């Protein structure tokens, strides 16, 4: 009787081992279709959130980020009492000393990397590095101290980066209409001005969408 011949080659002294079955690809749990399509990659863009001290930039990034945001918060000390005005934000205990960073996926192939700038003048030297490569900026404003956002407005006007103005409405403060804010800040007619709440994700998303749309109109290429 002819003996059966094994299809697996036998090495002297080592018994033949059965072939392992090929692994069945298992899509990552919760992954979207476009994330599993290796023939395309999402468009990653960078945006900057700027404004005065305590206007809500860190809250803005925290509210919208789909990842744990990177924050460089430090406790405020008496050394900053003469330079940081806490009149409008008496309960503020920390301040951003470098940047805030978060990420949000706005569409199947559009990812925004959001960078929040520090608000104090002594940290403005970092702005040039933070805005490099950005498609646009959101300048946040507080109607109780509109003058605090003038440096950011002047900066983006001078460097030619598209920007929008987002008025962060704080509870217990008077609500102003967009035309009034535009006139007070002397913002050009083509620059969008929005009233928003930095604590609410949907409001922040709407603000970012408005910024992206404005950036595309300003620099369509």
Phi, psi and omega in degrees: 000132180288136178278148180290139180260124179287138178286340180271124182298143182254127177264139184306126177087351181239119181293151180294138180250142179293145180292135179284138179293147179295136180294141179271122181300133182238110182303146179299141181295127178084357181288144178275162183303318184292337179286337180265355180269104184281358179275353180217157180229147180292152176277120180260127180232158183243134177230156184239140175245119184231174180150182183287175180296129176072021182276346178116019182295316179296319177297320178303307182294318181297322184291330189254342187290134178272355173243168175294116186292147173276123181232142178243060181275137177230146178294138178280143181238175179295341181296338182260004184301324184277347183248333182254116181277115181256016183302315182275344181227067185294339182269002183285125184248342182233166179214151178280126183252353178223290180191166167246147181219134176211174181219142176216138176265113183271333181211178182304327182229031178227114179244130178254131170258118189255124180245123176263130182273156172289148186268334184287147183300327183291348178253007183295340181299343181277346186299320182302322179285321184290327184272352182297123180087359181283148178271343182182178184219154172247118177262114181272143183225150175241122186295344178283342181207067183298330183298340181293337182266356179301317178302320179293318178299314180296321182296311183288330174296318184289325181269354175078017179276128178301140181212161172233164178251127179241112179276116179275111184276116180268146179298141178083003178252157180291138181265127180252152179278159183303314180301324180293318179293317180301317181292319182295327181266355185051045179281133179302152183301330184280352181268120179296141174236127184235152169256125186216176178232112185293348181275343186254125185301314183299325180291320178293320179298316178299322178295316179294322177297319178296322179294316179296317179299317180294320179296321179293323177291323182284323180227075185296339179287000000 
